[in-house]
Amino acid sequence: MTEGQNSTNVQTRILAPSQISNMPPIIPQKPANNSRVFSGEAQFQSSEHILSFDNLLNHVKSLKQRLTHLGIQKASLEEEVDQIRHELSEKSREREEKIFALTQENAALFAHLEDAKGIILRLKSQNNVILQEAQERVTELERTLAISIAAKEELEQKLSKQTATLQALSNEVHLQAYSRLHLAGENKRMEKEGWNLKKENRIMSDELNQCMLLHPSLQPRQ
């Protein structure tokens, strides 16, 4: 709060929005004993305190409106975050299901491989031709298993990259939403301060004109 004093001891207070919360109680000030009291001084001081109180009420209403608006924006952002979390959860569930399916497939392939090895052991005593066929089958099963393992690893890498991309997008959306909210708040605050300054300048101009009317000696000489 800044204070100025004219030649008739009438004080004018300019209230800044950022300082309203720290403003002390408004107590009318009495003029000094050795000052000249004119008929208009009490009216000026009363008007000053009423205007200050109106500014305070307007600022409180503005703060309530801003809090309501921020609450709505917060709820909207929370819905967006919940949606992104839900999408990430679905992606994670799908990845786990695919990994589980690949794991079962690999287990089946390992079982087939073990069966093939058993067949090889049983057929060694019979015939070299049957042994050769069994070895080719084992080789094919091992090749299929290697391809399946490579496909599983590639899928896991892709899913990991997609998860990281989704997380980065989620962070970017959250950051952009916060930036928009911050910029909107700054614009409203600056616009409010501009209106307050215009209003306070008009009040000070009116008070100066009234002082000149009551004190002709203050009027500029021509």
Secondary structure by P-SEA (a helix, b strand, c coil): cbbbbccccbbbbbbbcccccccccbbbbbcccccccccaaaaaaaaaaaaaaaaaaaaaaaaaaaaaaaaaaaaaaaaaaaaaaaaaaaaaaaaaaaaaaaaaaaaaaaaaaaaaaaaaaaaccccaaaaaaaaaaaaaaaaaaaaaaaaaaaaaaaaaaaaaaaaaaaaaaaaaaaaaaaaaaaaaaaaaaaaaaaaaaaaaaaaaaaaaaacccccccc
